[in-house]
Structure formats: C-alpha cells, structure tokens
Amino acid sequence: MRGRTRQWLLMLAAGGLLAFAHASVAASLQLAIITAPGAPRLKLDRNTLRNVYLKKIFVDDRGQRLTPVNLPSGTPLRGAFARAILRMDDNQLQDYWDKQYFQGVSPPYVLASPDAVVQFVAKTPGAIGYVAACQVNASVRVVMTLALPTRPGDQPPACPGRRAAP
C-alpha cells in the first residue's frame, strides 16, 4: 500500500507541474509587429510603437509616411495590444480619438482579420501592423516581437497549419 500511495503522489505532483507549465505558456501571447520587407525604417521600441499608433509620429527616418493598421475593436489581440502598448482600454481610446478627430487626426485603419493585416502591410509602403507571431508569412518583415499577457478567457489566435516566420 505504501508503494502505491507514493506512486500516486508522484503522479499527482507531475500532473500539477505539467498543468502549471501549460498555464504559464498560455498566459502570454507572442505578438509580431510587421512591415513590408523594404520599409519603414524606424528604431522601434514600445514607446515609438505607441506614438505611431496614437499618430504622434507620422513618418519614418527617411520621410516615408507611416500607416498603422488595427484589428477590429473587441478582438482579444487588439485588446492585448492596446493594454500593453497603448496603455489604454477601449473607453480611453475612444475618448482619445474623439479628441483627435477635432484636431484633424483620424485613428488607424481597421482591417477585418489578421490575414487582411498581413496582406495590406505586405503591399502598402509605410504600413505597420500587428498579428500573432504564428500568423506571419514571408511577405512581411517582423520588426519587433512582444510577449503580451492575456486575460482569463481570451482565445488564442487560430493558426492552423502555420508556423511563425524566423
């Protein structure tokens, strides 16, 4: 009996460690910031990226106009991006863009899906977007990757049969 109890406790402990490791992996999302292969040329960090998306930076170092693009409001990836990079929730962003609109500044374009973001960015000089790292393909250049925390209940992006670009 003693041997079985010990074996059972070891199996229970191993199962707990596996569950903890799975929860740690699921607790963050790898986000890829993408541009077309040849442009723009910016030294990107979180603060610069924030300023591009809030339309405080309009051009890159060579004068190329920047066009940030978003996923639709309410999508988990956009929410994680807004919290981590813009440091705003949906209501704060709405207030920000309401004020900017009266200054003649429009918010970033909204595209319907990660595939649409990748296609638009690949074909548009100066475009910059974000998708889950597993949704990147060879038509775009990854200029930055970020590990973003997710909230309980967030669904991971669908990436069947795709692998992240190196």
N, C-alpha and C positions, 0 to 999 in steps of 0.2 A: 504494500500500500504506500509506503514511504517513497519508493521509487516512482510510482505513478503520480503522486502529488507533486513531487519535484519536477517531473517531466511536464506536467500540466502547467505549473507555474512558469517554467522556462518558455513554453509555447505561448502563454498569455503575455509574457514580457516581450517576446519577439514580435508578436502581433501588435502590441502597443507601440513599439518602436517604428514598425512599418507604417502604421496609421499616422504617427507624428511626422514622419518623413514625407508622406503624401500630403499632409496638411500644410507643411512648410513650402513645398513646391507649388501647391495650389494657391498659396497666399500672395503670390506676386505674378505679374504678367510681364513678359518681355515685349516691349514696345519698340518698334523701329521707326525712326524719323527718316523719311525718304525724300530724295530729289531726283531730277533727271540725271542721267550719267554725267553730263558735262557741266552742270550748273545747279544751283548758285554756289558761289564760293563765299562761305561765311565760317568764321570760327564759332561753332555752335557750343553753347553750354545751356543750362536750363534757363538762365536769365535772358539770354539772347533769344532763345526759342519763345519764351513768354512774350518778349517785346515784339517779335514778328507776328505772333498770333493776336496780340492786342493792337496791332497795326501802329506801333510806335517806331518800328523800323520798317521802311518801305523798299529799300534797295540793298543789294549786297555790295561787297567791296569794289566791284567793277562797274557799279551803276545799273546792274540788272534788276528790274522790278521784281519784287517778291510777291508770290500769290499763295498765301496759306490756305489750305482746304481742311474742312472738318467733316466728321461723320455726323449723322443726324442726332439731334438732341434726344436724350433719353436712352441712347445706346450705352452699354456698360463701358466700352472702350473710350468713348468720348467723355463720359463722366470721370473715369480714372485719369485721363489726360488733363481734364480741366482742374481736378483737385490737385494733382501732383505738379503740373507745370504752370497753370494759370493761377493756382491757389484761390479759386473761386468755385462756388456752387452754381447751379442753374439760375437761381434768382439774382445772384450778384452779377453774373454775366449778362443777364437780360437788362439789368439796370445800367451796367457799363455801356452796352451797345445802344440803349435808348439815348444816353447822353452823347455818345459819339456820333450817332446819326444826325443830331442837330449841329454837329461840327463838320458835317460832310464826309464822315468816315463810315464806311459800311463794314459789317462783320465779314469774316472769311466765308468763302463759298462753302455750301454744304452739298456733299455728294452722297448718294444713296447707300453705298456699300464699300467695304474695303477694296473689292476688285475695281470699282469705279475710281477710287482714290489712286490706286496703283496705275491704272490706265491714264488718268488725267495728268498725274505727276510725270509719267514717262514721256508724254507728248507735249508738255507745256513748259517752255523755258521759264525758270524762276519759280516754278511751283514747288511747294513744300507740303508734305503731308505726314500722317502717322497711321500705321497699321500694326497689328500684332506681327511679331517677327516671323512667325510661320506663314504669313500671307505675302511675304516679299518674293519677287521673282527677279530675273536677270535684267529686266527692262528699266530698273531703277537702281539708284545708288543709296545705300544705307549710310547716313552721315552721323548717326548717333543711335545708340540703343539705351534704353532705360528699363529698369525693373520697377514696375508700378504696383503698389499694393492694390488688392481687390477687396471689395466688401463682401460679407457673407451673402450668398445668394446670387452673386454675379456669375453669369455664364461665361466660360472661356470661349474665345472666338473659334469658329468652325474652321479647321484647317485639314480636311481630309485629303490624304494623298499629297500634301505639300510639305516641303522642307524649307526651313529658313535659308536664305542665301548667305554665303560666307561673308 
